Amino acid sequence: MRLDLVTNSPGINPVPSATYRLQFNRDCTLAQARALVSYLHALGVSHIYASPLLKAVAGSMHGYDICDFEELNPELGTPDDLAKLHGELARHQMGLVLDVVPNHMGIDGQANRWWWDVLTHGPGSRYAGCFDIDWQAADPRLRGKVAMPILAERYNEALVRGLIRVVETEGSLSLQYAGQTLPVSPESVSARLRRAAESVPANRVGAIRAAVAELTNSPQVLDEFVQQQNYLLMFWRNGHAVLNYRRFFSITSLAGIRIEEPWVFDKAFALVKQWLDKGWVDGLRVDHADGLRQPEQFLRRLREMAPKAWVVVEKILEPGEPLNPLWPVNGTTGYDFLNNLNGIFVDPQGERPLSNFYAEFTGDTLDYPALVRAKKHMIVQDELTAETDRLTDLLVHISARHWECRDFTRAELSDAWTELATCMPVYRTYAGASDDPEVSKWDAQLINAAVRAAREHRHYLPAELFDFLEELLLLRRRGILEDDFVLRFQQLTGPIMAKAVEDTAFYCYARFAALNEVGGDPGRFGLSVPVFHQLCQRQQTLWPASMVATATHDTKWGGDVRARLALLSERPQEWIEAVRRWSKMNEPKRCQNWPDRKMEYLFYQALVGVWPLTKERAQAYVQKAAREAKEQTRWRRPVPEYEQALQSFVCQAMEDSRFLGDVEQFVEPLLDLGRINSLGQTLVKMTATGVPDFYQGSELWDLNLADPDNRRPVDFALRQQLLAEAKGISAEAAWRQRESGLPKLWLIWKVLKARLLHATLFGGAGNYEPLPVSGAKAPHVLAFMRGRGAATVVPRLVGALDGQWADTMVELPAGRWRNVLTDSPVADGRMAALVARFPVALLLKEGEE
């Protein structure tokens, strides 16, 4: 077994000791990653955790739009480059964890051979079964065709203006529009050629050119030819309402695939399996597992293919929601841990004053559940119209099969099931999505609760209608159509939740933005230490090898932004006074009462959390935030007047020296306190239950905003230089260089080295036990022990401490203890002594392994 791996228990899959996430793209290639291996090894990382490596749409900066499962992304390098990366990792006793995307494919351009074949041959394509396409759509225009919402204008306008053209290349025909090339069906070409050949006998090329000329000269003739294709060209804004293929959320360029079909699975994972068999890949991260029709079935098939791999799933667990214990995985990607850890540093005493001021300043409601429900309805009606209509059509057919339900109208059926979907408190349930015909107790409770809530909200609908839906979802009414409805309903509640919450409500409910994080609940203000301990102990029992994170490529804030913003909960009055000053200063910069107060309030929080923030980053963030909020403007229908007013407001504010001086004066006292919070959450992540993950660049202060801000280039040369320096300095010297971020990198290096040397303390066999804390400042301490030989001690709610610990004491078990960070013996558990030389402490009991 590798020295840097631990196991859950003897005979169970090897688990990384620490992972480091790299976002591969044209600016971060396999060769560049190979050059980083020695640095990551020196830092203490055991595995590179790679974004998808399979061929993606040209120019992709994230890799989740895979267009060819059977090829390595050429923009990242060659198979030889991957082999060399593996060799370099192996030389350092390191491994590779690969992000896999089983739910969808990128369909832009010609690179997706499967999709191209479907467009060419329609339902007769050998790949037609790969994609979740409704070939018998209710819209007669789409029967036997695929909707293609790619036109920047309406179809008739594009035709008349000559924007849709037939092109002949080396004797073959294709359609072109705005630089995009589309195939034409062989049948349409053959018919056209036969007619053209009559006028140009014995000359195929001439016949083709004659056909092209005929098509070019008449919009009516060209339309006839276009209608003979296996796709329907349409205005892009109509796609959300007419689309007949399942997509990823509301992104039309990402088409859902039917990974539940064994032959599709085999094709999609053939190359990944080769890499696993060669030993080039040691673990898998499964993207968007909730988008799959049958997640458990897929995960079992994946486990059969990779029996020795460490497997984690991107599963967003709502507070209190358990991960399905039957899934053959090692855990989640860590959003649950992230939010629990975040709550530790939030002072619940700040909730009332911050809530009252938010309501006063913005005029907004504080009813977060009502906001989420309203946004879910908006997403259903406006963003996911095609999916909603498809499910309603299916339900209409089902109701016609049951005599007691035949009298329900289409409108009633639609109102009922969409209300039920909006009342679902989690991303999805899993009834019928495994080999078990029984609905789990947890899922049954969720369905029952959602039905009760939907009845209350739609009290004017027949009660029997909700009884009918409840029986369907609990699998008490079975049949091909009935089961299909249940599975599609469950596939759709995830996108509804994600789009309504992560991509909308989080940007509308700005009360305390530090809580607006993926998998979090902005309505839950802080978390107590005893509850945090309980959650960690539960994870130690159920999922000891789960990933734990403080930032990912999808988080709304960098981990250290949240650490700083958490301080506002401790000093709400100072924050309230500052916002009032800033708003008064910036009032002349407003135009037509824009921007709205919620966006202004969010801007101030972003500015404080990320400070120093450039004007360009601030402007990019507020535009993204405003469009995501979908209140004043949105991605699909931008409102130029509002966006111009918003950009002008931010631009003027970021050029106002008086305003920026006031912001700097406010932030200055928060900098070191935020850094202490950051070091605390970093140490807890590395020593609590699970596998710590580090998002690229976050070994220094992670002051990123949401993507694409968090995909900016990382200065690895600086990090390598600082690590070389860190290895020869003391704790005090490291803390003195906190402006550069060195204390965080130094802490990571120190602790990961200790994890490797004492692997049994931190692995699955190392238990998690809270440590008692006594004294006047006991509520300001989080302390726990791993494996009876490692003690983690971090301060919390540091804004009110002023560095004064008085008689506060961590009660350590008997024995001789040593502080790993200061390399000094520990006489007792007095907090004043434990954090005198460095803000956090990791203690090891001498003689423990």
Solvent accessible surface area in square Angstrom, and as a share of the most:
residue,aa,sasa,rsa
1,M,172,0.77
2,R,66,0.24
3,L,141,0.70
4,D,15,0.08
5,L,20,0.10
6,V,22,0.12
7,T,31,0.18
8,N,32,0.16
9,S,49,0.31
10,P,133,0.84
11,G,83,0.80
12,I,81,0.41
13,N,27,0.14
14,P,50,0.32
15,V,4,0.02
16,P,3,0.02
17,S,5,0.03
18,A,0,0.00
19,T,0,0.00
20,Y,0,0.00
21,R,3,0.01
22,L,0,0.00
23,Q,3,0.01
24,F,3,0.01
25,N,11,0.06
26,R,133,0.48
27,D,88,0.46
28,C,20,0.12
29,T,29,0.17
30,L,0,0.00
31,A,46,0.36
32,Q,90,0.40
33,A,0,0.00
34,R,77,0.28
35,A,72,0.56
36,L,15,0.08
37,V,0,0.00
38,S,58,0.38
39,Y,9,0.03
40,L,0,0.00
41,H,87,0.39
42,A,33,0.26
43,L,0,0.00
44,G,7,0.07
45,V,4,0.02
46,S,0,0.00
47,H,4,0.02
48,I,0,0.00
49,Y,9,0.03
50,A,0,0.00
51,S,0,0.00
52,P,2,0.01
53,L,1,0.01
54,L,9,0.04
55,K,44,0.19
56,A,3,0.03
57,V,28,0.16
58,A,88,0.68
59,G,28,0.27
60,S,13,0.09
61,M,54,0.24
62,H,57,0.25
63,G,4,0.03
64,Y,24,0.09
65,D,18,0.10
66,I,1,0.01
67,C,1,0.01
68,D,12,0.06
69,F,6,0.02
70,E,73,0.33
71,E,68,0.30
72,L,11,0.05
73,N,9,0.05
74,P,75,0.47
75,E,60,0.27
76,L,3,0.01
77,G,17,0.16
78,T,70,0.41
79,P,91,0.58
80,D,80,0.41
81,D,30,0.16
82,L,1,0.01
83,A,33,0.26
84,K,93,0.39
85,L,0,0.00
86,H,47,0.21
87,G,20,0.19
88,E,33,0.15
89,L,1,0.01
90,A,47,0.37
91,R,168,0.61
92,H,42,0.19
93,Q,82,0.37
94,M,2,0.01
95,G,2,0.02
96,L,2,0.01
97,V,0,0.00
98,L,1,0.01
99,D,2,0.01
100,V,6,0.03
101,V,3,0.02
102,P,0,0.00
103,N,1,0.01
104,H,2,0.01
105,M,1,0.01
106,G,0,0.00
107,I,17,0.08
108,D,72,0.37
109,G,50,0.48
110,Q,100,0.45
111,A,37,0.29
112,N,1,0.01
113,R,114,0.42
114,W,5,0.02
115,W,2,0.01
116,W,63,0.22
117,D,26,0.13
118,V,0,0.00
119,L,5,0.02
120,T,18,0.10
121,H,78,0.35
122,G,0,0.00
123,P,69,0.43
124,G,67,0.65
125,S,9,0.06
126,R,181,0.66
127,Y,23,0.09
128,A,11,0.09
129,G,25,0.24
130,C,0,0.00
131,F,3,0.01
132,D,10,0.05
133,I,15,0.08
134,D,33,0.17
135,W,40,0.14
136,Q,141,0.63
137,A,9,0.07
138,A,64,0.49
139,D,36,0.19
140,P,96,0.60
141,R,144,0.52
142,L,2,0.01
143,R,127,0.46
144,G,22,0.21
145,K,33,0.14
146,V,0,0.00
147,A,0,0.00
148,M,15,0.06
149,P,11,0.07
150,I,43,0.22
151,L,0,0.00
152,A,70,0.54
153,E,24,0.11
154,R,131,0.48
155,Y,47,0.18
156,N,99,0.51
157,E,72,0.32
158,A,0,0.00
159,L,15,0.08
160,V,111,0.64
161,R,140,0.51
162,G,36,0.35
163,L,59,0.29
164,I,3,0.01
165,R,126,0.46
166,V,10,0.06
167,V,28,0.16
168,E,46,0.21
169,T,84,0.49
170,E,171,0.77
171,G,7,0.06
172,S,69,0.45
173,L,16,0.08
174,S,18,0.12
175,L,1,0.00
176,Q,52,0.23
177,Y,8,0.03
178,A,82,0.64
179,G,78,0.75
180,Q,66,0.29
181,T,31,0.18
182,L,8,0.04
183,P,7,0.05
184,V,13,0.07
185,S,4,0.02
186,P,56,0.35
187,E,121,0.54
188,S,4,0.03
189,V,24,0.14
190,S,50,0.33
191,A,23,0.18
192,R,4,0.01
193,L,27,0.13
194,R,158,0.58
195,R,109,0.40
196,A,7,0.05
197,A,40,0.31
198,E,145,0.65
199,S,84,0.54
200,V,40,0.23
201,P,99,0.62
202,A,116,0.90
203,N,73,0.37
204,R,145,0.53
205,V,67,0.39
206,G,17,0.16
207,A,3,0.02
208,I,1,0.00
209,R,147,0.53
210,A,34,0.26
211,A,0,0.00
212,V,26,0.15
213,A,49,0.38
214,E,77,0.34
215,L,1,0.00
216,T,97,0.57
217,N,119,0.61
218,S,26,0.16
219,P,51,0.32
220,Q,137,0.61
221,V,38,0.22
222,L,11,0.05
223,D,45,0.23
224,E,87,0.39
225,F,0,0.00
226,V,2,0.01
227,Q,70,0.31
228,Q,72,0.32
229,Q,2,0.01
230,N,25,0.13
231,Y,1,0.01
232,L,19,0.09
233,L,7,0.03
234,M,17,0.07
235,F,31,0.13
236,W,94,0.33
237,R,90,0.33
238,N,47,0.24
239,G,0,0.00
240,H,32,0.14
241,A,37,0.29
242,V,35,0.20
243,L,11,0.05
244,N,6,0.03
245,Y,8,0.03
246,R,31,0.11
247,R,11,0.04
248,F,38,0.16
249,F,31,0.13
250,S,27,0.17
251,I,74,0.38
252,T,42,0.25
253,S,35,0.23
254,L,13,0.06
255,A,1,0.00
256,G,0,0.00
257,I,1,0.00
258,R,81,0.29
259,I,2,0.01
260,E,29,0.13
261,E,46,0.21
262,P,72,0.45
263,W,100,0.35
264,V,0,0.00
265,F,6,0.03
266,D,87,0.45
267,K,70,0.29
268,A,2,0.01
269,F,7,0.03
270,A,43,0.34
271,L,27,0.13
272,V,1,0.00
273,K,89,0.38
274,Q,96,0.42
275,W,10,0.04
276,L,25,0.13
277,D,99,0.51
278,K,115,0.49
279,G,30,0.29
280,W,36,0.13
281,V,5,0.03
282,D,38,0.20
283,G,0,0.00
284,L,0,0.00
285,R,2,0.01
286,V,0,0.00
287,D,10,0.05
288,H,20,0.09
289,A,0,0.00
290,D,6,0.03
291,G,4,0.04
292,L,2,0.01
293,R,47,0.17
294,Q,37,0.16
295,P,0,0.00
296,E,15,0.07
297,Q,45,0.20
298,F,3,0.01
299,L,2,0.01
300,R,94,0.34
301,R,56,0.20
302,L,1,0.01
303,R,40,0.15
304,E,139,0.63
305,M,24,0.11
306,A,4,0.03
307,P,81,0.51
308,K,159,0.67
309,A,5,0.04
310,W,2,0.01
311,V,2,0.01
312,V,0,0.00
313,V,0,0.00
314,E,24,0.11
315,K,6,0.02
316,I,15,0.08
317,L,13,0.06
318,E,34,0.15
319,P,57,0.36
320,G,74,0.71
321,E,15,0.07
322,P,37,0.23
323,L,9,0.04
324,N,36,0.19
325,P,104,0.65
326,L,100,0.50
327,W,7,0.02
328,P,32,0.20
329,V,15,0.09
330,N,11,0.06
331,G,0,0.00
332,T,4,0.02
333,T,3,0.02
334,G,0,0.00
335,Y,2,0.01
336,D,33,0.17
337,F,10,0.04
338,L,2,0.01
339,N,13,0.07
340,N,25,0.13
341,L,1,0.01
342,N,7,0.04
343,G,5,0.05
344,I,0,0.00
345,F,3,0.01
346,V,0,0.00
347,D,24,0.12
348,P,68,0.43
349,Q,146,0.65
350,G,1,0.01
351,E,61,0.27
352,R,186,0.68
353,P,31,0.20
354,L,1,0.01
355,S,10,0.07
356,N,88,0.45
357,F,6,0.02
358,Y,0,0.00
359,A,33,0.26
360,E,112,0.50
361,F,29,0.12
362,T,25,0.15
363,G,67,0.64
364,D,30,0.15
365,T,75,0.43
366,L,67,0.33
367,D,69,0.36
368,Y,18,0.07
369,P,98,0.62
370,A,50,0.39
371,L,22,0.11
372,V,19,0.11
373,R,63,0.23
374,A,56,0.43
375,K,22,0.09
376,K,6,0.03
377,H,23,0.10
378,M,38,0.17
379,I,0,0.00
380,V,4,0.02
381,Q,122,0.54
382,D,29,0.15
383,E,15,0.07
384,L,1,0.01
385,T,28,0.16
386,A,7,0.05
387,E,24,0.11
388,T,11,0.06
389,D,54,0.28
390,R,53,0.19
391,L,5,0.02
392,T,1,0.01
393,D,35,0.18
394,L,22,0.11
395,L,0,0.00
396,V,50,0.29
397,H,115,0.51
398,I,0,0.00
399,S,5,0.03
400,A,57,0.44
401,R,127,0.46
402,H,34,0.15
403,W,197,0.69
404,E,71,0.32
405,C,2,0.01
406,R,145,0.53
407,D,134,0.69
408,F,29,0.12
409,T,73,0.43
410,R,108,0.39
411,A,68,0.53
412,E,47,0.21
413,L,1,0.00
414,S,25,0.16
415,D,55,0.29
416,A,0,0.00
417,W,1,0.00
418,T,12,0.07
419,E,0,0.00
420,L,0,0.00
421,A,1,0.01
422,T,6,0.04
423,C,21,0.13
424,M,2,0.01
425,P,64,0.40
426,V,6,0.03
427,Y,12,0.05
428,R,2,0.01
429,T,3,0.02
430,Y,33,0.12
431,A,3,0.02
432,G,19,0.19
433,A,0,0.00
434,S,26,0.17
435,D,119,0.62
436,D,67,0.35
437,P,90,0.57
438,E,130,0.58
439,V,29,0.17
440,S,58,0.37
441,K,158,0.67
442,W,92,0.32
443,D,8,0.04
444,A,25,0.20
445,Q,92,0.41
446,L,16,0.08
447,I,1,0.01
448,N,42,0.21
449,A,38,0.29
450,A,1,0.01
451,V,1,0.00
452,R,148,0.54
453,A,33,0.25
454,A,0,0.00
455,R,70,0.26
456,E,129,0.58
457,H,71,0.32
458,R,47,0.17
459,H,146,0.65
460,Y,133,0.50
461,L,15,0.07
462,P,43,0.27
463,A,57,0.44
464,E,110,0.49
465,L,0,0.00
466,F,1,0.00
467,D,59,0.31
468,F,4,0.02
469,L,0,0.00
470,E,30,0.13
471,E,54,0.24
472,L,0,0.00
473,L,3,0.02
474,L,14,0.07
475,L,17,0.08
476,R,164,0.60
477,R,48,0.18
478,R,123,0.45
479,G,23,0.23
480,I,154,0.78
481,L,53,0.27
482,E,2,0.01
483,D,39,0.20
484,D,29,0.15
485,F,1,0.00
486,V,1,0.01
487,L,14,0.07
488,R,39,0.14
489,F,2,0.01
490,Q,1,0.01
491,Q,10,0.05
492,L,15,0.08
493,T,5,0.03
494,G,1,0.01
495,P,13,0.08
496,I,1,0.01
497,M,9,0.04
498,A,1,0.01
499,K,23,0.10
500,A,0,0.00
501,V,14,0.08
502,E,24,0.11
503,D,25,0.13
504,T,0,0.00
505,A,0,0.00
506,F,5,0.02
507,Y,9,0.03
508,C,1,0.00
509,Y,5,0.02
510,A,1,0.01
511,R,12,0.04
512,F,6,0.03
513,A,0,0.00
514,A,0,0.00
515,L,11,0.05
516,N,4,0.02
517,E,0,0.00
518,V,3,0.02
519,G,7,0.06
520,G,6,0.06
521,D,49,0.25
522,P,2,0.01
523,G,35,0.33
524,R,73,0.26
525,F,14,0.06
526,G,13,0.12
527,L,16,0.08
528,S,55,0.35
529,V,25,0.15
530,P,84,0.53
531,V,59,0.34
532,F,0,0.00
533,H,14,0.06
534,Q,112,0.50
535,L,60,0.30
536,C,7,0.04
537,Q,69,0.31
538,R,112,0.41
539,Q,28,0.13
540,Q,21,0.09
541,T,110,0.64
542,L,84,0.42
543,W,32,0.11
544,P,30,0.19
545,A,3,0.02
546,S,3,0.02
547,M,3,0.01
548,V,0,0.00
549,A,0,0.00
550,T,15,0.09
551,A,6,0.04
552,T,15,0.09
553,H,13,0.06
554,D,55,0.28
555,T,3,0.02
556,K,21,0.09
557,W,6,0.02
558,G,3,0.03
559,G,3,0.02
560,D,8,0.04
561,V,0,0.00
562,R,2,0.01
563,A,2,0.02
564,R,14,0.05
565,L,1,0.00
566,A,0,0.00
567,L,0,0.00
568,L,1,0.01
569,S,1,0.01
570,E,29,0.13
571,R,43,0.16
572,P,20,0.13
573,Q,103,0.46
574,E,87,0.39
575,W,3,0.01
576,I,9,0.05
577,E,93,0.42
578,A,0,0.00
579,V,0,0.00
580,R,115,0.42
581,R,98,0.36
582,W,0,0.00
583,S,12,0.08
584,K,167,0.71
585,M,27,0.12
586,N,1,0.00
587,E,78,0.35
588,P,114,0.71
589,K,23,0.10
590,R,28,0.10
591,C,66,0.39
592,Q,144,0.64
593,N,115,0.59
594,W,65,0.23
595,P,0,0.00
596,D,25,0.13
597,R,66,0.24
598,K,28,0.12
599,M,6,0.03
600,E,1,0.01
601,Y,0,0.00
602,L,3,0.02
603,F,2,0.01
604,Y,0,0.00
605,Q,3,0.01
606,A,1,0.01
607,L,0,0.00
608,V,0,0.00
609,G,0,0.00
610,V,1,0.01
611,W,34,0.12
612,P,101,0.63
613,L,12,0.06
614,T,71,0.42
615,K,57,0.24
616,E,114,0.51
617,R,42,0.15
618,A,1,0.01
619,Q,37,0.17
620,A,67,0.52
621,Y,12,0.04
622,V,1,0.00
623,Q,56,0.25
624,K,30,0.13
625,A,0,0.00
626,A,2,0.02
627,R,40,0.15
628,E,15,0.07
629,A,4,0.03
630,K,14,0.06
631,E,67,0.30
632,Q,67,0.30
633,T,3,0.02
634,R,31,0.11
635,W,122,0.43
636,R,30,0.11
637,R,100,0.36
638,P,52,0.33
639,V,52,0.30
640,P,92,0.58
641,E,108,0.48
642,Y,0,0.00
643,E,17,0.08
644,Q,137,0.61
645,A,6,0.04
646,L,2,0.01
647,Q,39,0.17
648,S,43,0.28
649,F,1,0.00
650,V,0,0.00
651,C,33,0.20
652,Q,75,0.33
653,A,0,0.00
654,M,16,0.07
655,E,109,0.49
656,D,35,0.18
657,S,95,0.61
658,R,162,0.59
659,F,0,0.00
660,L,40,0.20
661,G,35,0.34
662,D,22,0.11
663,V,0,0.00
664,E,90,0.40
665,Q,139,0.62
666,F,23,0.10
667,V,1,0.00
668,E,104,0.47
669,P,73,0.46
670,L,1,0.00
671,L,26,0.13
672,D,48,0.25
673,L,36,0.18
674,G,5,0.05
675,R,26,0.10
676,I,31,0.16
677,N,1,0.01
678,S,1,0.01
679,L,0,0.00
680,G,0,0.00
681,Q,7,0.03
682,T,5,0.03
683,L,0,0.00
684,V,0,0.00
685,K,7,0.03
686,M,0,0.00
687,T,0,0.00
688,A,0,0.00
689,T,3,0.02
690,G,3,0.03
691,V,3,0.02
692,P,0,0.00
693,D,3,0.02
694,F,1,0.01
695,Y,5,0.02
696,Q,17,0.07
697,G,8,0.07
698,S,9,0.06
699,E,0,0.00
700,L,11,0.05
701,W,38,0.13
702,D,6,0.03
703,L,39,0.20
704,N,24,0.12
705,L,2,0.01
706,A,4,0.03
707,D,41,0.21
708,P,89,0.56
709,D,20,0.10
710,N,8,0.04
711,R,56,0.21
712,R,98,0.36
713,P,130,0.82
714,V,36,0.21
715,D,78,0.40
716,F,33,0.14
717,A,72,0.56
718,L,67,0.33
719,R,27,0.10
720,Q,68,0.30
721,Q,115,0.51
722,L,10,0.05
723,L,5,0.03
724,A,74,0.57
725,E,66,0.30
726,A,0,0.00
727,K,95,0.40
728,G,70,0.68
729,I,41,0.21
730,S,51,0.33
731,A,1,0.01
732,E,56,0.25
733,A,16,0.13
734,A,0,0.00
735,W,44,0.16
736,R,170,0.62
737,Q,59,0.26
738,R,61,0.22
739,E,134,0.60
740,S,51,0.33
741,G,0,0.00
742,L,0,0.00
743,P,0,0.00
744,K,12,0.05
745,L,0,0.00
746,W,1,0.00
747,L,0,0.00
748,I,0,0.00
749,W,26,0.09
750,K,34,0.15
751,V,0,0.00
752,L,2,0.01
753,K,85,0.36
754,A,5,0.04
755,R,10,0.04
756,L,62,0.31
757,L,122,0.61
758,H,33,0.15
759,A,23,0.18
760,T,92,0.53
761,L,6,0.03
762,F,6,0.02
763,G,7,0.07
764,G,19,0.19
765,A,88,0.69
766,G,2,0.02
767,N,51,0.26
768,Y,7,0.03
769,E,43,0.19
770,P,52,0.33
771,L,11,0.06
772,P,75,0.47
773,V,37,0.21
774,S,46,0.30
775,G,34,0.33
776,A,70,0.54
777,K,49,0.21
778,A,22,0.17
779,P,84,0.53
780,H,29,0.13
781,V,4,0.02
782,L,0,0.00
783,A,1,0.01
784,F,0,0.00
785,M,7,0.03
786,R,2,0.01
787,G,17,0.16
788,R,148,0.54
789,G,0,0.00
790,A,2,0.01
791,A,0,0.00
792,T,1,0.01
793,V,0,0.00
794,V,0,0.00
795,P,5,0.03
796,R,16,0.06
797,L,17,0.09
798,V,6,0.03
799,G,13,0.13
800,A,68,0.52
801,L,8,0.04
802,D,121,0.63
803,G,59,0.56
804,Q,117,0.52
805,W,17,0.06
806,A,80,0.62
807,D,94,0.49
808,T,1,0.01
809,M,60,0.27
810,V,1,0.00
811,E,85,0.38
812,L,37,0.18
813,P,46,0.29
814,A,93,0.72
815,G,50,0.48
816,R,182,0.66
817,W,9,0.03
818,R,83,0.30
819,N,6,0.03
820,V,28,0.16
821,L,3,0.01
822,T,16,0.09
823,D,93,0.48
824,S,28,0.18
825,P,97,0.61
826,V,25,0.14
827,A,104,0.81
828,D,55,0.29
829,G,3,0.03
830,R,112,0.41
831,M,0,0.00
832,A,50,0.38
833,A,50,0.39
834,L,8,0.04
835,V,23,0.13
836,A,76,0.59
837,R,94,0.34
838,F,3,0.01
839,P,14,0.09
840,V,1,0.00
841,A,0,0.00
842,L,0,0.00
843,L,0,0.00
844,L,21,0.11
845,K,48,0.20
846,E,69,0.31
847,G,79,0.76
848,E,57,0.26
849,E,128,0.58
